[in-house]
């Protein structure tokens, strides 16, 4: 592995699953669009846990190697990896039934009128950009239910501009859900080059979004929680400004 490639961090491991901290800039698994070999979470997991080679969906054209959910390329944070097919099926059912609790941390633009809130606007694909998703009348195709809770942890200003550090808990798992919902209420993610391209980045080289905590039931039906320490770039920014 070259210096330029990002390395996953193992947070916890046991016979059924592994919990990792994914760095920003590392793709979860190959999307099949690139001809050349691509470093990914899936590729690294296979090297560390060869048994995951047979774990996943039947007839899946992508090699996921035990990956049951994904994070966007530039989002860092906690992920669950299944080490056997039995746990894979078990945890996928929890995701399907919205029984997994996920908490993200984000730095967003602006200050909020209320310290807590819930966004329930459905999400669909953008009419103008195939890469993006939107809420409401600017969406095309099927609109899918999306629910996101948020809570403001800190507010700060830099050179006259207002920002907030927030905890975000999505109850559904739509593509780009947090990024779309936060922009929808005029509090887009700082340094999100796709959804907020003309805004100040505060020196960040990727969107300020981190999957902080995940809670689920293990094979003994016991609720367990795992946290991924906030990434250095976000932590440094919060420490400097707050």
Secondary structure, DSSP 8 states (H G I E B T S, - for coil): --TTS---EEEEE-SSEEEEEE-TT-BSS--S--SS---BHHHHHHHH-GGGGG-S-TT-SS--TTB-S---TT-EEEEEEESSHHHHHHHHHHHHTT--EEEEEEEEES--SSSEEEE---EEEESS-TT-EEEGGGEEEEEE---EEEEEEEEEEETTEEEEEEEEEESS--TTHHHHHHHHTT--BTT-TTTSTTS--TT-SS-SEEEEEEEEE-TTS-EEEEE----HHHHHHHHHH-
